[in-house]
Amino acid sequence: MPNIGSAWQAELREDVVNATLVAILQHKGAGPETRTSAAALRGWRSMQAAARAMDALRA
């Protein structure tokens, strides 16, 4: 994996990876445990908030 410079970038990457893995498990019908799903949902919400912040900067 490439080296990520700042803490928020590393956190965002972790959120993306977690949400992707949970989506793959759910697609295969092997839903993850509740704590894992909750973490993925938090990651998804974090990504949505980051996207909204970027949209606001561009407006």
Secondary structure in CASP SS format (residue, H / E / C, confidence):
PFRMAT SS
TARGET T0000
AUTHOR 0000-0000-0000
METHOD secondary structure of the structure
MODEL  1
M C 1.00
P C 1.00
N C 1.00
I C 1.00
G C 1.00
S C 1.00
A H 1.00
W H 1.00
Q H 1.00
A H 1.00
E H 1.00
L H 1.00
R H 1.00
E H 1.00
D H 1.00
V H 1.00
V H 1.00
N H 1.00
A H 1.00
T H 1.00
L H 1.00
V H 1.00
A H 1.00
I H 1.00
L H 1.00
Q H 1.00
H H 1.00
K C 1.00
G C 1.00
A C 1.00
G C 1.00
P C 1.00
E C 1.00
T H 1.00
R H 1.00
T H 1.00
S H 1.00
A H 1.00
A H 1.00
A H 1.00
L H 1.00
R H 1.00
G H 1.00
W H 1.00
R H 1.00
S H 1.00
M H 1.00
Q H 1.00
A H 1.00
A H 1.00
A H 1.00
R H 1.00
A H 1.00
M H 1.00
D H 1.00
A H 1.00
L H 1.00
R H 1.00
A C 1.00
END
